[in-house]
Amino acid sequence: MSVAPATAAAAVNENVQTGLPKNMVPDPGWFNGDWSKFEDWWRGIRLFLKSNRVIETDDRITAILARLRGGVAGIYAQKKLNELDEELGTQDWEDFVKEIKMMFSDKSKAADAKWKIETFKQGKKNMADFMIEFEALAMKADTDKLHAIFLLKKNVRQDIIKTILGYPPIAMPETLKE
């Protein structure tokens, strides 16, 4: 009969001894409701769940709620736990993600991104660097695809736009990724 490891270090040693790969993603720790830290914590918890192969929706939600402590985060976790205890079915992952982001994401960052993407010009940046930054802003600002394409046409250097528009219709990019 196997006994569960008492610590995270013991779990890692057990994984190494059994031939399983060592987890390279650290536990993101507790989240206390500080909006300015949510984005980094949220990325960390998603990576942690993925690297530990936590796939089931109920397990993912439980792992996240277990890391919400103190202040508004603790109150939210208790409220959500009470809701989950009352529900018979499984919580929808997309609904949970929308709800937690609505509760804890820094609203000023989204507003700043919306303002910045409207005025973001390529200038002397190379196209690859510009696109990486543009896509990050578009994601933070929750810009729809049509508006993103409009902004690209407006803010990418005109010589590049003319080159793209000079392509034969069959080779012309149709999506933001192209």
N, C-alpha and C positions, 0 to 999 in steps of 0.2 A: 504494500500500500504506500502510495506516494504522499508526502506531506507538502503542502503549499509553502513556497519560500516566504520567510518573514519580512524581507525587505526587497526593495527594487534591485539592490546590488545582488542579492541572492538570486533573484529571478534572472538577471543578466548572466550570472555565472552558470545557472542551470541551463539556460539557452545555449551557452558556449559549450558546456559539457555534453549536451544532447545533439550538438551539431546544427542547431538552429542559428540563423544569422543574428548577430548582436544588433539591438535596436540603436540606430544612429540618431534618432530624433528625440530630443529631451522632452520630458513632461513640461508643458507650458506653465504649470503651477496654477495658483488660485487667481480668480478674477473678482475684484471687489466692486465693480460698477463704474470705475473711472473711465469715462468716455474717451479720453485721450490715449488710453492704453488698449482699447478694445480691438482695434484693427490688427495690431501685432499679436495680441493674445489669440484672437480668432484664427489667424493664419497658423499660429503654433498649434492650437488644439486640432485643427483640421489635419495638419501634417502628422501630428501624434496619433490620431485615430487611424489615419491611412497606413502609417508605418506599422501599427500594431494590429492591422487587419480587423478593425472593429467595423463590421459591415452592417449588422442588423440595426435598423432604425431605433428600436427601443434601447439597445446597448449604447448607441452613439449619444442619444439624448440623456441617458442616465449618466454617462461619463462626463458630459458637459455640465449637467446640473450639479454633479458632485464637486465640481471645481468652482462653483459660484458661492462666494462667502462674503458675509458682512454687508452692511448697508443695503442699497437697492438691489444688488445682485443676490444677496441672501434671501431677501423678501421675495424676489421674482422666483428663485429656485424653489422656495417653499410653496408658493402659489401654484407653480407648474407641477410640482410633485403631487400636490393635492388633486389637481385636475387629472393627472395621469392615473392616480389611484381610483378615481371615480369612473374613468373610461374603461370600457371593456376591450375595445379594439386597439390597434396600433396607431400611434401618432404619425402624422404625415411629416416626412423630413423637410420638404420644401416649405411647408407652413411654419414649422419650428424655426427654420433658418430665417425666414422673413420676420417672424416675431422677435427673435433675439436680436437681429440686426436693427429692427425698429426701436427696440428698448435701449440698446447700448451703443450704437454707432454714433460717432461724432458728427452731428448734423452740420457743423460749421465746415468740416472738411469737404463734405459733398457740395455745399454751397460754394466754397472756394473753387472746387474743381469745375463746377458748372460755369463760373465766371471765367476761369482761366482757359478752359477749352474754347470758349467763344472768341478769345483774343490771341490764342496760341498760333504763332506763325513759324514757318520753317526757317526763314532767314538763311544763315550760312551753314546750318546743321546739315549733315549728310542725311539722306532719306531714311536709312535704317534707324539711326538714332532718333530722328523725328517721329517715326512711326511707333517706336517702342514707347516713347513718352506720350504720344497722342493716344495710343490704345489704353495706357494706364489711366490717363485723364478721362477718357470716354467711359471706362469702366467705373471709376469713382463717381463721375457725374451722372451715371446711368443714362447716357445719351443713346437714343435709338439709332438703328443702323442708317436710316435715311438721312437723319440730321448729321450723323458723323460723316457720311459721304459728302454732303453739302459743305460741311466745314473743311474737309480735306480739299475739295475743289477750290474753295475760297482762300485757304491759307498755305497750301503747298506752293512752292515757287512756280511761276507761270510757265517757264520753259519745260518743266517736268510735266505739267498738266497738258501742254500742247503736244508733247511727245506721246503721252498716253492716248490723247484724243485722236492722234494721227494713226493709231493702230487700225488695221482692218477690223470691221465690226465683230468678226468671229474671235479675234484675239483680245478684244477690249475687256478689261477687268469688270466684273459685275458685282463683286462683293468687296467688303472692306479688307478682307484677308488677301485678296488677289492684288 
